[in-house]
């Protein structure tokens, strides 16, 4: 299994801090934000990771992260996303890197308290399809929200619904088989001008090959606002993150 971390975007919600650096390089408690998703994937046994970044600060990742050896990786790769075209468009840039393997995708501004080791193992046993992780949240309308059927299966995922059908959010960790690139090729650009990862997930749901897990412990979308960045640092100070 390969790993992909999305670390692009302009970081406008974190201005003025992001005038001088990519938001994923901002400190969260005792280390840069990007360290946490790398550690999460590495703990799950993923040895090769590609970081997708963009913007005028893209070159700042290389001197900080190097080839990934400090994280116990075989190799850390890099790709450049020229525009803000969505998570699915960013993932499409990794087709040659993934090269027919399965892939675990993590958003670079997501931090979790524990780890995803058991989830990755279950996906490896699953062998095909996709797997996502859910977390109960106070404001699901800000995220992709699952609607469950009578058998507690996900019927669909609705992006930022005004009336959320559940209290769960799809967090920024996704696992896919190699067919994800064929699905992305068939996507249409959304009203936001992006290729949406929610559309990818719904494609797997329609064919009946999407599974899910519920996250234990806290989850922080720390690139969302200055408050969420500060809150993530406080959570890490109090409880730690990634069990490190």
Steps between C-alpha positions, in 0.01 A plus 500: 500500500621849412427817695394841371479822700333808354674819612405763245260791519560868566419493872295820477307420817825506695624837377722684578706198615485339158646801322845362570447122493268219399242438776613138534840624618355704785585370848237301687626471857853359468544427128381604155146403402617277214689273741179361648345344186841363398532334841144367479563326168845378601361344819254307284788333316493717189860544384464721193309828510441773245430853617296714262550870547474822303529876513807718546624319812501148356880482507507546877400137560818346360758646741270420794400144410775383266461144373288384796768290671453689828143362509610143430383514139666335204435811296307825512385626160363837393251623240388851407133595454492809284154618607239444769309228320383288791621194688402260223697700243801495733468125540495460122855638491621190686389242241852405393624501860222268620559281194217251546537474877239600758532844658432669833430871462520745789438873505806683620313712753327209675639376832365208701566406859573132444580314179348325198691173524193277547308681225780450249525133593127452446525668162786273399280202590213657306720487186277715279277805515543787744496572872435829679507613862218682677496711815200640690527881505311802633461672162471237226368757252861613448607161361403209281221324693386138460135405474439153641239248388289279728786248528748769608678492166602826334247576227667821381734777608375857476751783486435781750123441532278771644304230683748224587349149490733385783743637758799342328766657280722326248848585624795553268627143484395291199613158375448390140586219265676578173169557319473841666676657203244362256228650720675838508527495119119489480430778749343828400620830640282621787340841543812596696712428193659193661507123473342400829620212716139458618406407142774235505363358825144497369615310190633221725177510701290452187691185409476369857873482576532780755550413868557724800635520853425733791800687637585463867661803664504856379539632147610851406454672164764746606530693174140614507532815715745666738286369784521141377878534463528617860255235623705224335815621674318497836372146440847377416648666808236333716473152347764457231440400140571190289614328824844663465 
